[in-house]
Amino acid sequence: MATANINVRTNAELKAQAQQIFESIGLDLSTAVNLFLKQTVRANNLPFVVGVSYSQIAEPSAPKRVSRRGVWKGKYSLPENFDAPLDDFKEYM
């Protein structure tokens, strides 16, 4: 497999902090970046959720985050008996 170089500019302190975390779990920076890239390809998306938590919004006048809940509206529903879907698997439990 051919290799390619990636040059990324980042804050020196951020790089050092990330390297320290990666080293604590047995990874070097190059392996961690490759892991991120592989997970991105596997998910065909970012491998984590990107967004603003409500606790980070400083003022009520700040622009509101668009809710993603509307995307699922009408596409699924919970059964009346929440355990009902498990009934089919009771013999295996």
C-alpha distances in whole Angstrom, upper triangle without the diagonal:
4,6,10,13,16,20,22,26,28,31,31,33,31,28,30,31,27,26,29,28,25,26,29,26,24,21,20,20,16,16,19,17,14,16,18,16,15,18,19,17,18,22,21,23,24,24,27,31,32,35,38,40,44,45,43,46,48,51,52,52,48,46,46,42,42,42,39,42,43,40,41,44,46,42,43,46,47,50,53,52,49,49,49,46,46,49,46,45,48,48,44,45
4,7,10,13,17,20,23,26,29,29,31,29,26,28,30,27,25,29,28,25,26,29,27,25,22,20,19,16,16,19,17,14,17,19,16,15,19,19,17,20,23,22,24,24,24,28,31,31,35,38,40,44,45,43,45,47,50,51,51,47,45,45,42,42,42,40,42,44,40,42,45,47,44,45,48,49,51,55,54,51,51,52,48,48,51,49,47,50,51,47,48
4,7,10,13,16,20,22,25,25,28,26,22,25,26,23,22,25,25,22,23,26,24,22,19,17,16,12,13,16,14,11,15,16,14,14,18,18,17,19,22,21,22,22,22,26,29,29,32,35,38,41,42,40,42,44,47,49,48,44,43,43,40,40,40,38,41,42,39,41,44,46,43,44,47,48,51,54,54,50,50,51,48,48,51,49,47,50,51,47,48
4,7,10,13,17,19,23,23,25,24,21,23,25,22,21,25,25,22,23,26,25,23,19,17,15,12,14,16,13,11,15,15,13,14,18,17,16,19,22,20,21,21,22,24,27,27,30,33,36,39,40,38,40,42,45,46,46,42,40,40,37,38,38,36,39,41,38,40,43,45,42,43,46,48,50,54,54,50,51,52,48,48,52,50,48,51,52,49,49
4,7,10,13,16,19,19,22,20,17,20,22,19,18,22,23,20,21,25,24,22,18,16,13,10,13,14,12,11,15,15,13,15,18,18,18,21,23,22,22,21,22,24,27,26,29,32,34,38,38,36,38,40,43,44,44,40,39,39,36,37,38,36,39,41,38,40,44,46,43,44,47,48,51,55,54,51,51,52,49,49,53,51,50,52,53,50,50
4,6,10,13,16,17,19,18,15,18,20,17,17,21,21,18,20,24,23,22,18,15,12,10,13,13,10,10,14,13,11,14,17,16,16,20,21,20,19,18,19,21,24,23,26,28,31,34,35,32,34,36,39,41,40,36,35,36,33,33,35,33,36,38,36,37,41,43,41,42,45,46,49,52,52,49,49,51,48,48,51,50,48,51,52,49,49
4,7,10,13,14,17,16,13,16,18,16,16,20,21,19,21,24,24,23,19,16,13,11,15,15,11,13,16,15,14,17,19,18,19,22,23,22,21,20,21,23,25,23,26,28,31,34,34,31,33,35,37,39,39,35,34,35,33,34,35,34,37,39,37,39,42,45,43,44,46,48,51,54,54,50,51,53,50,50,54,53,51,54,55,52,51
4,6,10,11,14,12,11,14,16,14,14,18,19,17,19,22,22,22,18,16,12,12,15,14,11,13,16,14,14,17,19,17,19,22,22,21,20,18,19,20,22,20,23,24,27,30,30,27,29,31,34,36,35,32,31,32,29,31,32,31,35,36,35,37,40,43,41,42,44,45,49,52,52,48,49,51,48,48,52,51,50,52,54,50,50
4,7,9,12,11,10,13,15,14,15,18,19,18,20,23,24,23,20,17,14,14,17,16,13,16,19,17,17,20,21,20,22,25,25,24,22,20,21,22,23,21,23,24,27,30,29,26,28,29,32,34,34,30,30,31,29,31,32,32,35,37,36,38,41,44,42,43,46,47,50,53,53,49,51,52,50,50,54,53,52,54,56,53,52
4,6,9,7,7,10,12,11,12,15,16,16,18,21,21,22,19,16,13,14,17,15,13,17,18,16,17,21,21,20,22,25,25,24,22,19,20,20,21,19,21,21,24,27,26,23,25,26,29,32,31,28,28,29,27,29,31,31,34,36,35,37,40,43,41,42,44,45,48,51,51,48,49,51,48,48,52,52,50,52,54,51,50
4,6,5,6,9,10,11,12,14,16,16,18,20,22,22,20,17,14,16,19,17,16,19,21,19,20,23,23,23,25,28,27,27,24,21,22,21,22,20,21,21,23,26,25,22,24,25,28,31,31,27,28,29,28,30,32,32,35,37,36,38,41,44,43,44,45,46,49,52,52,48,50,52,49,49,53,53,51,53,55,52,51
4,5,5,6,9,10,11,12,14,15,16,18,20,21,18,16,13,16,18,17,16,20,21,20,21,24,25,24,27,29,29,29,27,24,24,23,25,23,24,24,26,29,28,25,27,28,31,34,34,31,31,32,31,33,35,35,38,40,39,41,44,47,46,46,48,48,52,54,54,50,51,53,51,51,55,55,53,54,56,53,52
4,5,5,6,9,10,11,13,14,15,17,19,20,18,16,14,17,19,17,17,21,21,20,22,25,25,25,28,30,29,30,27,24,24,23,24,22,23,23,24,27,25,22,25,26,29,32,32,29,30,31,30,32,34,34,37,39,38,40,43,46,45,45,46,47,50,52,52,48,49,52,49,49,53,53,51,53,55,52,50
4,5,5,6,9,10,11,12,14,16,17,18,16,15,12,15,17,14,14,18,18,16,19,22,21,21,24,26,25,26,23,20,20,19,20,18,20,20,21,24,23,20,23,24,27,30,31,27,28,29,27,29,30,30,33,36,35,36,39,43,41,41,43,43,46,49,48,45,46,48,46,46,50,50,48,49,51,48,47
4,5,5,6,9,10,10,12,14,16,16,14,11,9,12,14,12,12,15,16,15,17,20,20,20,23,25,25,25,23,20,20,19,21,20,22,23,24,27,26,24,26,28,31,34,34,30,31,31,29,31,32,32,35,37,36,38,41,44,42,42,44,44,48,50,50,46,47,49,47,46,50,50,48,50,51,48,47
4,5,5,6,9,10,10,12,15,15,13,11,10,13,15,13,14,18,18,18,20,22,23,23,26,27,27,28,26,23,22,22,24,23,24,25,26,29,27,25,28,29,32,35,36,33,33,34,32,34,35,35,37,40,39,40,43,46,45,45,46,46,49,52,51,47,48,50,48,47,51,51,49,50,52,49,47
4,5,5,6,9,10,11,13,14,13,12,11,15,16,13,14,18,18,17,20,22,21,22,25,26,26,27,25,21,20,19,21,20,22,22,23,26,24,22,25,26,30,33,34,30,31,31,29,32,32,32,35,37,37,38,41,44,42,42,43,43,46,48,48,44,45,47,45,44,48,48,46,48,49,46,45
4,5,5,6,9,10,11,12,10,10,8,11,12,9,11,14,14,13,16,18,18,18,22,23,23,24,22,18,17,17,19,18,20,21,22,25,24,22,26,27,31,33,34,30,31,31,28,30,31,30,33,35,34,35,38,41,40,39,41,41,44,46,46,42,42,45,43,42,46,46,43,45,47,44,42
4,5,5,6,9,10,10,8,7,6,10,11,9,11,14,14,14,17,19,19,20,23,24,24,26,24,21,19,19,22,22,24,25,26,29,28,26,29,31,34,37,38,34,34,34,32,34,34,33,36,39,37,38,42,44,42,42,44,43,47,49,48,44,45,47,45,44,48,47,45,47,48,45,43
4,6,5,6,9,10,9,9,9,13,13,12,14,17,16,17,20,21,21,23,25,26,26,28,26,23,21,21,23,23,25,26,26,29,27,26,30,31,34,37,38,35,35,35,33,35,35,35,37,40,39,39,43,45,43,43,44,44,47,49,48,44,44,47,45,44,47,47,45,46,48,44,43
4,5,5,7,9,9,9,10,13,13,10,13,16,14,14,18,19,18,20,23,23,23,25,24,20,18,18,20,20,22,23,23,27,25,24,28,29,33,35,36,33,33,33,30,32,32,32,34,37,36,36,39,42,40,39,41,40,43,45,44,40,41,43,41,40,44,44,41,42,44,41,39
4,5,5,6,5,6,7,10,9,7,10,12,11,12,15,16,16,18,21,21,22,24,22,19,17,17,20,21,23,25,25,29,28,26,30,32,35,37,38,35,35,34,32,33,33,32,34,37,36,36,39,42,40,39,41,40,43,46,44,41,41,43,41,40,43,43,40,42,43,40,39
4,5,5,5,6,8,11,10,10,13,15,14,15,18,19,19,21,24,24,25,27,26,23,21,21,24,25,27,28,28,32,31,29,33,34,38,40,42,38,38,38,35,37,37,36,38,41,39,40,43,46,43,43,44,43,46,48,47,43,43,46,43,42,46,45,43,44,45,42,40
4,6,7,9,12,15,13,12,15,17,16,17,20,21,20,23,25,25,26,28,27,24,21,21,24,25,27,28,27,31,29,28,32,34,37,40,41,38,38,37,35,37,36,35,37,40,39,39,42,45,42,42,43,42,44,47,45,41,41,44,41,40,44,44,41,42,43,40,38
4,6,9,11,14,11,10,14,15,13,15,18,18,17,20,22,22,23,25,24,21,19,19,22,23,26,27,27,30,29,29,32,34,38,40,41,38,38,37,34,35,35,33,35,38,37,37,40,42,40,39,40,39,42,44,43,39,38,41,39,37,41,40,37,39,40,36,35
4,7,10,12,10,10,13,14,13,15,18,18,18,21,23,22,24,26,25,23,20,21,24,26,28,30,30,34,33,32,35,37,41,43,44,41,40,40,37,38,37,36,38,41,39,39,43,45,42,41,43,42,44,47,45,42,41,44,41,39,43,42,39,41,42,38,37
4,7,8,6,6,10,11,10,12,15,15,15,18,20,20,21,23,23,20,18,19,23,24,27,28,29,32,32,31,34,36,39,41,42,39,39,38,35,36,36,34,36,39,37,38,41,43,41,40,42,42,44,47,46,42,42,44,41,40,43,43,40,42,43,39,38
4,6,5,6,9,10,11,12,14,15,17,18,20,21,23,24,23,21,19,20,24,24,27,29,30,33,33,31,34,36,40,42,42,39,39,38,35,37,37,35,38,40,39,39,43,45,43,42,44,44,47,50,49,45,45,47,44,43,47,46,43,45,46,43,42
4,6,5,6,9,10,11,12,14,15,17,19,20,21,22,21,18,17,19,22,22,25,26,28,31,31,29,32,34,37,39,40,36,36,35,33,34,34,33,36,38,36,37,41,43,41,41,43,43,46,49,48,44,45,47,44,43,47,46,44,46,47,44,43
4,5,5,6,9,10,11,12,14,15,17,18,20,21,20,18,17,19,22,23,26,28,30,33,33,31,34,36,39,41,41,38,37,37,34,35,35,34,36,39,36,37,41,43,41,41,43,44,47,50,49,45,45,47,44,43,47,46,44,46,47,44,43
4,5,5,6,9,10,10,12,14,15,16,18,19,19,17,16,18,21,22,26,28,29,33,33,31,34,36,40,41,42,38,37,37,34,35,35,33,35,38,35,36,40,42,39,39,41,41,44,47,46,42,42,44,41,40,44,43,40,43,44,40,40
4,5,5,6,9,10,11,12,14,15,16,18,17,15,13,15,18,19,22,24,25,29,29,27,30,33,36,38,38,35,34,33,30,31,31,30,32,35,32,33,37,39,37,36,38,39,41,44,44,40,40,42,39,38,42,41,39,41,42,39,38
4,5,5,6,9,10,11,12,14,15,16,15,13,12,14,17,18,21,23,25,29,29,27,30,32,35,37,37,34,32,32,29,30,30,28,31,34,31,32,36,38,36,36,38,39,42,45,44,41,41,43,40,40,43,42,40,43,44,41,40
4,5,5,6,9,10,11,12,14,15,15,13,13,15,19,20,23,26,28,31,32,30,33,35,38,40,40,36,35,34,31,31,32,29,32,34,32,32,36,38,35,36,38,39,42,45,44,41,41,42,39,39,42,41,39,42,43,39,39
4,5,5,6,9,10,10,12,14,14,12,10,13,17,18,22,24,26,29,30,29,31,34,37,38,39,35,34,33,30,30,30,27,30,32,30,30,34,36,33,33,35,36,38,42,41,37,37,39,36,35,39,38,36,38,39,36,35
4,6,5,6,9,10,11,12,11,9,7,10,13,14,18,21,22,26,27,25,28,31,34,35,35,32,30,29,26,26,26,24,27,29,27,28,31,34,31,31,34,34,37,40,40,36,37,38,35,35,39,38,36,38,40,36,36
4,5,5,6,9,10,10,10,9,9,12,15,16,20,23,25,28,29,28,30,33,35,37,37,33,31,31,27,27,27,25,28,30,27,28,32,34,31,32,34,35,38,42,41,38,38,39,36,36,40,39,37,40,41,38,38
4,5,5,6,9,10,11,10,9,13,16,18,22,25,26,30,31,30,32,35,38,39,39,35,34,33,29,29,28,26,28,30,27,28,32,33,30,31,33,34,37,40,40,36,36,37,34,34,37,36,34,37,38,35,35
4,5,5,6,8,8,8,6,9,13,15,19,22,23,27,28,27,29,33,35,36,36,33,31,30,26,26,25,23,25,27,24,25,28,30,27,27,30,31,33,37,36,33,33,34,31,31,34,33,32,34,36,32,32
4,5,5,6,5,5,5,9,12,13,17,20,22,26,27,26,28,31,33,34,34,31,29,28,24,23,23,21,23,25,22,23,27,29,26,27,30,31,34,37,37,33,34,35,32,32,36,35,33,36,38,35,35
4,6,5,7,8,9,12,15,17,20,24,26,29,31,30,31,34,37,37,37,34,31,30,27,26,26,23,25,27,23,24,28,30,27,27,30,32,34,38,38,35,35,36,32,33,36,35,33,37,38,35,35
4,6,8,9,8,12,15,17,21,24,26,29,31,30,32,35,37,38,38,35,33,31,27,26,25,22,24,26,23,23,27,28,25,25,28,29,32,35,35,32,32,33,29,29,33,31,30,33,34,31,32
4,5,7,6,9,12,14,17,21,22,26,28,27,29,32,34,34,35,31,29,27,24,22,22,18,20,22,19,19,23,25,22,22,25,26,29,32,32,29,30,30,27,28,31,30,29,32,33,31,31
4,7,8,11,13,15,18,22,24,27,29,28,29,33,34,34,35,31,28,27,23,22,22,19,21,22,19,20,23,25,22,23,26,28,31,34,35,32,32,33,30,31,34,33,32,35,36,34,34
4,6,8,10,11,14,18,20,23,25,24,25,29,31,31,31,27,25,24,20,19,19,16,19,20,17,18,22,24,22,23,26,27,30,34,34,31,32,33,30,31,34,33,32,35,37,35,35
4,5,7,8,12,15,17,21,23,21,23,26,28,29,29,26,24,22,19,18,18,16,19,21,18,20,23,26,23,24,27,28,31,34,35,31,33,34,31,32,35,35,33,36,38,35,35
4,7,9,13,16,18,21,23,22,24,27,30,30,31,27,26,24,20,20,20,17,20,22,20,20,24,26,24,24,26,27,30,33,33,29,30,32,29,29,33,32,31,33,35,32,32
4,6,10,13,14,17,19,18,20,24,26,27,28,24,23,21,17,18,17,15,17,20,18,19,22,25,23,23,25,26,29,32,32,28,29,31,28,29,33,32,31,33,35,33,32
4,6,10,11,14,16,15,17,21,23,23,24,21,19,17,14,14,13,12,14,17,16,17,20,23,21,21,23,24,27,30,30,27,29,30,28,29,32,33,31,34,36,34,33
4,7,10,13,15,13,15,18,20,21,21,18,16,15,12,13,13,12,15,17,17,18,21,24,23,24,25,26,30,33,33,30,32,33,31,32,36,36,35,37,40,37,36
4,6,9,12,10,11,15,17,17,18,14,13,12,8,10,11,11,14,16,16,18,20,24,23,24,25,26,30,32,33,30,32,34,32,33,37,37,36,38,41,39,38
4,6,8,7,8,11,13,14,15,12,11,10,7,10,11,13,15,17,18,20,22,25,25,26,27,27,31,33,34,31,33,35,34,35,38,39,38,40,43,41,39
4,5,6,7,11,13,14,15,13,13,11,9,12,12,13,15,18,19,20,22,25,25,25,26,26,29,31,32,29,31,33,32,33,36,38,37,38,41,39,38
4,5,5,9,10,10,13,11,11,9,9,12,12,14,15,18,19,21,22,25,26,26,26,26,30,31,32,29,31,34,33,34,37,39,38,39,43,41,39
4,6,8,10,11,14,12,14,12,12,15,15,18,19,21,23,24,25,29,29,29,29,29,32,33,34,31,33,36,35,36,39,41,40,41,44,42,40
4,6,9,11,13,10,12,12,11,15,16,18,20,22,24,25,26,30,30,30,31,31,34,36,36,33,36,38,37,38,42,43,42,43,46,44,42
4,6,7,9,7,9,9,9,13,15,17,19,21,23,25,26,29,30,30,31,31,35,36,37,34,37,39,38,39,43,44,44,45,48,46,44
4,7,9,7,10,11,13,16,18,21,23,25,26,28,29,33,33,34,34,35,38,39,40,37,40,43,42,43,46,48,47,48,51,50,48
4,5,5,9,10,13,16,18,21,23,24,26,28,29,32,34,34,34,35,38,39,41,38,41,43,43,44,47,49,48,50,53,51,49
4,5,8,8,12,15,16,20,21,22,24,26,26,30,31,32,32,33,36,37,38,36,39,41,41,43,46,47,47,48,52,50,48
4,6,8,12,15,17,20,22,22,25,27,27,31,32,33,33,35,38,39,41,39,42,44,43,45,48,49,49,51,54,53,51
4,6,9,12,15,18,20,21,23,25,26,30,31,32,32,33,37,38,40,38,41,42,41,43,46,48,47,49,52,51,49
4,7,9,12,15,18,18,20,23,23,27,28,29,30,32,35,37,38,36,39,41,40,42,45,46,46,47,51,49,48
4,6,9,12,14,15,17,19,20,23,24,26,26,28,31,33,35,32,36,37,36,38,41,42,42,44,47,46,44
4,6,9,12,13,14,17,17,21,22,23,24,26,29,31,33,30,33,35,33,35,38,39,39,41,44,43,41
4,6,9,9,11,14,14,18,19,20,22,24,27,29,31,29,32,33,31,34,37,37,38,40,43,41,40
4,5,7,8,11,11,15,16,17,18,20,24,25,27,25,28,29,28,30,33,34,34,36,39,38,37
4,5,6,8,10,13,13,14,16,18,22,24,26,23,26,27,25,28,31,31,31,34,37,35,35
4,5,6,7,10,11,11,13,15,18,20,22,20,23,24,23,25,28,29,29,31,34,33,32
4,5,5,9,10,12,13,16,19,21,24,22,25,25,24,27,30,30,31,33,36,35,35
4,6,9,8,11,13,16,19,22,24,22,25,25,23,26,29,29,30,32,35,34,34
4,6,5,7,9,12,16,18,21,19,21,21,20,22,25,25,26,29,32,31,30
4,6,7,9,12,15,17,20,18,22,21,20,23,26,26,28,30,33,32,32
4,6,7,11,13,16,19,18,21,20,19,22,24,24,26,29,31,31,31
4,7,11,13,16,18,17,20,19,17,20,22,22,24,27,29,29,29
4,7,10,13,15,13,16,15,13,17,19,19,21,23,26,26,26
4,6,9,12,11,14,13,12,15,17,18,20,22,25,25,25
4,7,8,7,10,10,10,13,15,16,18,19,22,23,22
4,5,6,8,7,8,11,12,14,16,17,21,21,21
4,6,9,8,10,13,13,16,18,18,22,23,22
4,5,5,8,10,10,13,15,15,18,20,18
4,6,7,9,10,13,14,14,18,18,17
4,6,5,7,10,11,10,14,15,13
4,5,5,8,10,10,14,15,14
4,6,7,8,10,13,13,13
4,5,5,6,10,10,10
4,5,5,8,10,10
4,6,8,9,10
4,5,5,7
4,5,5
4,6
4
